[in-house]
Amino acid sequence: MPFDFTIIESGSNPGNCTVLDKHIMIDCGLSIKRVKQTIDLTDIKIAIVTHKHTDHVKYPLIKALAKQGTFLYLPQAVVDTFKKTYPKEPLSETQYRTLESVSRQRVAVDDVHTITFIPQEHEDLVNYAIYVEKEDKIFLYATDLDTLFPSDVGDGIMHLNNIDVLALEGNYDETYIRRVIIETLTQYDNSRDWSECSPEEISEFLDTFGKMLPKGTYRLLYRAIQNLRHLSKQQARSYAANHMKKDGRYYEMHRSREFYEEPTTTTIENLTE
């Protein structure tokens, strides 16, 4: 196999944490206890946090990794929060690099792996896709993407090809999430066509009518907004089909518990309970 890839967890709850080739941790969004249930933490020599959201970074885990001598690649915002959280245990300047300082650079992180940290747009921040080269093999890890394409703050990943191993978020099913949104909103406002509503339009509806909705319905629509700001599984699978080698391996990451696939039996009522 070109790469050994272990998914400890992937998703908003409990969090995101994966391991490449036994010793490179990509995202650190779990408790120490949960991580130790799957791997020997002392094997981790390099750890990367792709962005500051709490399902991708847990500070006790970062502290434990730093204490054992793991080299860290962290967003500046994570470094700042770590220093505030543990003021008496600062990170050594020789033990980490910020992602901003290595953005778009090819970094030889050990004798075998070269990593390029590729900036991506995600909500109000810059997230990083992790592009790994090992000899003539390529691994790509990318979750929490607003778009596959270039934007004002990110490069997208459409320019990357011939991928051997792809770990890409496929968060929700487009048909199912749209049906849930349309049926739910139409119950409360059937005067307009909700079939092409944007996350911003749903937010506007919640701002106007949110206090009138049952709590379950409000939570359902709020979760839908969050999911629509990720990649659908249809987008992810199309990307995989066009950018991977024919014999490549594809891991679908960050699956939504509510909207990844339609249950065999479902109603709006049981979704909002």
C-alpha positions as CSV (number, residue, x, y, z in Angstrom):
1,M,0.0,0.0,0.0
2,P,1.3,3.5,-0.8
3,F,0.0,4.9,2.5
4,D,-1.3,3.5,5.8
5,F,-4.2,5.6,6.8
6,T,-6.2,5.3,10.1
7,I,-9.4,7.2,10.8
8,I,-9.8,7.4,14.5
9,E,-12.9,9.6,14.2
10,S,-14.3,11.9,11.5
11,G,-17.1,14.3,12.0
12,S,-18.3,17.2,14.1
13,N,-19.1,14.9,17.0
14,P,-17.0,13.6,18.7
15,G,-14.4,15.2,16.4
16,N,-11.7,14.6,13.8
17,C,-8.5,12.7,14.2
18,T,-6.6,10.6,11.7
19,V,-3.1,9.1,11.4
20,L,-1.0,8.7,8.3
21,D,1.8,6.0,8.1
22,K,1.6,5.3,11.9
23,H,3.3,8.6,13.0
24,I,1.7,11.6,11.3
25,M,-1.5,12.8,13.0
26,I,-3.7,15.0,10.9
27,D,-6.2,16.9,13.0
28,C,-6.3,16.5,16.8
29,G,-10.0,16.9,17.6
30,L,-10.4,14.2,20.2
31,S,-9.8,13.5,23.8
32,I,-6.5,11.8,24.8
33,K,-8.5,8.8,26.1
34,R,-10.3,8.3,22.8
35,V,-7.1,8.5,20.8
36,K,-5.3,6.0,23.1
37,Q,-8.2,3.5,22.5
38,T,-7.0,3.2,18.9
39,I,-3.3,4.1,18.7
40,D,-0.2,4.4,20.8
41,L,0.2,8.1,21.2
42,T,3.9,7.9,21.7
43,D,4.2,6.7,18.0
44,I,3.1,10.2,16.8
45,K,6.1,12.2,15.7
46,I,4.3,14.9,13.7
47,A,0.9,16.4,14.3
48,I,-1.1,18.8,12.1
49,V,-4.2,20.9,12.9
50,T,-5.9,22.0,9.8
51,H,-7.9,24.9,11.4
52,K,-9.0,26.2,14.8
53,H,-12.5,24.7,15.0
54,T,-13.0,22.7,18.1
55,D,-13.8,19.4,16.3
56,H,-10.3,19.6,14.8
57,V,-8.3,20.6,17.9
58,K,-8.5,19.6,21.5
59,Y,-5.9,21.5,23.6
60,P,-5.2,18.7,26.2
61,L,-4.2,16.5,23.3
62,I,-1.9,19.2,21.8
63,K,-0.4,19.6,25.3
64,A,0.2,15.9,25.6
65,L,1.8,15.7,22.1
66,A,4.0,18.7,22.8
67,K,5.1,17.2,26.1
68,Q,6.3,14.0,24.5
69,G,8.2,15.9,21.8
70,T,5.9,15.7,18.8
71,F,6.6,18.4,16.2
72,L,3.5,20.5,15.6
73,Y,2.1,22.3,12.6
74,L,-0.6,24.7,13.9
75,P,-2.6,27.7,12.7
76,Q,-1.5,30.8,14.5
77,A,-4.9,31.0,16.2
78,V,-4.4,27.6,17.8
79,V,-0.9,28.7,19.0
80,D,-2.4,31.8,20.5
81,T,-5.2,29.9,22.3
82,F,-2.8,27.2,23.5
83,K,-0.6,30.0,25.1
84,K,-3.7,31.5,26.8
85,T,-4.9,28.1,28.0
86,Y,-1.5,26.9,29.3
87,P,0.4,30.2,30.2
88,K,2.9,28.3,32.4
89,E,3.6,25.7,29.7
90,P,4.5,27.6,26.5
91,L,5.3,25.8,23.3
92,S,9.0,25.8,22.5
93,E,9.7,27.9,19.4
94,T,11.7,25.0,18.1
95,Q,8.8,22.6,18.4
96,Y,6.2,24.0,16.1
97,R,5.7,26.0,12.9
98,T,2.6,27.9,12.1
99,L,0.6,26.9,9.0
100,E,0.7,30.5,7.8
101,S,4.5,30.4,7.8
102,V,4.6,27.3,5.6
103,S,1.5,28.0,3.4
104,R,1.9,26.7,-0.1
105,Q,5.4,25.5,0.6
106,R,6.7,21.9,0.1
107,V,8.0,20.9,3.5
108,A,10.1,17.8,4.1
109,V,8.6,16.8,7.4
110,D,10.7,13.6,7.7
111,D,13.0,11.5,5.5
112,V,10.0,10.1,3.5
113,H,7.2,12.6,3.5
114,T,7.0,16.0,1.8
115,I,3.8,18.0,2.7
116,T,2.3,21.0,1.0
117,F,-0.2,23.0,3.1
118,I,-2.8,24.4,0.7
119,P,-5.1,27.1,2.0
120,Q,-8.8,26.7,1.6
121,E,-11.9,28.8,2.3
122,H,-14.0,27.6,5.2
123,E,-16.6,30.0,6.7
124,D,-14.8,32.8,8.4
125,L,-11.3,31.4,8.3
126,V,-8.6,29.7,6.3
127,N,-8.5,25.9,6.5
128,Y,-5.7,23.8,5.0
129,A,-5.7,20.8,2.7
130,I,-2.8,18.5,3.4
131,Y,-1.0,17.3,0.2
132,V,1.5,14.6,0.9
133,E,4.1,13.2,-1.4
134,K,6.0,9.9,-0.7
135,E,8.3,8.8,-3.5
136,D,6.0,8.8,-6.5
137,K,2.7,8.5,-4.5
138,I,0.3,11.2,-3.5
139,F,-2.1,11.5,-0.5
140,L,-4.6,14.3,-0.1
141,Y,-6.6,15.1,3.0
142,A,-9.3,17.8,2.8
143,T,-12.3,18.4,5.0
144,D,-14.4,21.4,5.9
145,L,-14.3,23.0,2.4
146,D,-16.7,25.7,1.3
147,T,-15.7,25.0,-2.3
148,L,-13.4,22.8,-4.4
149,F,-12.5,25.9,-6.5
150,P,-10.1,28.8,-5.9
151,S,-11.5,31.7,-3.9
152,D,-10.3,35.0,-2.4
153,V,-8.7,33.2,0.5
154,G,-8.0,29.7,-0.8
155,D,-6.5,27.8,-3.7
156,G,-9.1,25.1,-3.9
157,I,-8.1,21.5,-4.9
158,M,-9.2,21.3,-8.5
159,H,-5.6,21.6,-9.7
160,L,-4.5,18.4,-7.9
161,N,-4.5,15.2,-9.9
162,N,-3.2,11.6,-10.0
163,I,-4.0,11.1,-6.3
164,D,-3.3,7.6,-4.9
165,V,-5.2,8.0,-1.6
166,L,-7.9,10.6,-1.1
167,A,-9.5,11.5,2.2
168,L,-12.2,14.1,1.3
169,E,-15.3,15.2,3.1
170,G,-18.6,14.0,1.7
171,N,-20.9,15.5,4.2
172,Y,-24.5,15.2,3.0
173,D,-26.7,13.8,0.3
174,E,-27.9,16.7,-1.9
175,T,-31.3,15.2,-2.8
176,Y,-32.1,14.3,0.8
177,I,-31.1,17.5,2.5
178,R,-33.0,19.6,-0.1
179,R,-36.1,17.5,0.4
180,V,-35.9,17.9,4.2
181,I,-35.4,21.7,3.8
182,I,-38.2,22.2,1.3
183,E,-40.8,20.1,3.3
184,T,-39.9,21.8,6.6
185,L,-39.9,25.4,5.3
186,T,-43.1,24.9,3.2
187,Q,-44.9,23.9,6.4
188,Y,-44.4,27.4,7.7
189,D,-44.3,29.5,4.5
190,N,-45.8,28.0,1.3
191,S,-45.9,31.3,-0.5
192,R,-42.4,30.9,-2.0
193,D,-40.4,28.2,-3.8
194,W,-37.7,26.9,-1.4
195,S,-36.2,24.4,-3.9
196,E,-33.1,26.5,-4.5
197,C,-32.8,28.4,-1.3
198,S,-29.3,29.3,-0.1
199,P,-27.9,28.9,3.4
200,E,-28.3,32.7,3.7
201,E,-32.0,32.6,2.9
202,I,-32.5,29.9,5.5
203,S,-30.7,32.0,8.0
204,E,-32.9,35.0,7.1
205,F,-36.0,32.8,7.6
206,L,-34.7,31.7,11.1
207,D,-33.9,35.2,12.1
208,T,-37.4,36.3,11.2
209,F,-39.5,33.3,12.3
210,G,-37.1,31.3,14.6
211,K,-38.8,32.2,17.8
212,M,-42.1,30.9,16.4
213,L,-40.7,27.5,15.5
214,P,-40.6,24.3,17.6
215,K,-37.1,23.9,19.0
216,G,-36.6,20.6,17.1
217,T,-37.5,22.3,13.8
218,Y,-35.2,25.2,14.5
219,R,-32.3,22.9,15.3
220,L,-33.0,20.9,12.1
221,L,-32.8,23.9,9.9
222,Y,-29.8,25.3,11.7
223,R,-27.9,22.0,11.2
224,A,-28.9,22.1,7.5
225,I,-27.3,25.5,7.2
226,Q,-24.1,24.2,8.7
227,N,-24.1,21.2,6.4
228,L,-24.7,23.2,3.2
229,R,-21.4,25.0,3.9
230,H,-19.6,21.7,3.4
231,L,-19.1,19.5,0.4
232,S,-21.9,17.0,-0.5
233,K,-21.0,13.4,-1.1
234,Q,-22.0,13.9,-4.7
235,Q,-19.4,16.6,-5.1
236,A,-16.8,14.6,-3.3
237,R,-17.4,11.4,-5.4
238,S,-17.3,13.4,-8.6
239,Y,-14.0,14.9,-7.6
240,A,-12.6,11.5,-6.7
241,A,-13.7,10.0,-10.0
242,N,-11.9,12.7,-12.0
243,H,-8.7,13.4,-9.9
244,M,-7.7,10.0,-8.5
245,K,-5.7,7.2,-10.2
246,K,-7.8,4.4,-11.3
247,D,-6.5,2.1,-8.6
248,G,-6.6,4.8,-5.9
249,R,-8.3,4.5,-2.5
250,Y,-11.0,6.9,-1.5
251,Y,-12.1,7.7,2.1
252,E,-15.3,9.7,2.5
253,M,-14.9,11.9,5.6
254,H,-16.9,14.2,7.9
255,R,-20.3,12.5,7.2
256,S,-23.3,14.2,8.7
257,R,-25.3,12.1,11.1
258,E,-28.6,13.8,10.0
259,F,-28.1,14.3,6.3
260,Y,-25.5,11.9,4.8
261,E,-28.2,9.4,3.7
262,E,-31.9,9.1,3.9
263,P,-33.1,6.6,6.5
264,T,-35.2,3.7,5.2
265,T,-38.2,5.2,7.0
266,T,-38.3,8.8,7.9
267,T,-40.6,11.8,8.4
268,I,-40.0,15.4,9.2
269,E,-41.5,14.8,12.6
270,N,-39.0,12.1,13.7
271,L,-36.1,14.2,12.4
272,T,-37.1,17.1,14.6
273,E,-37.7,15.2,17.7
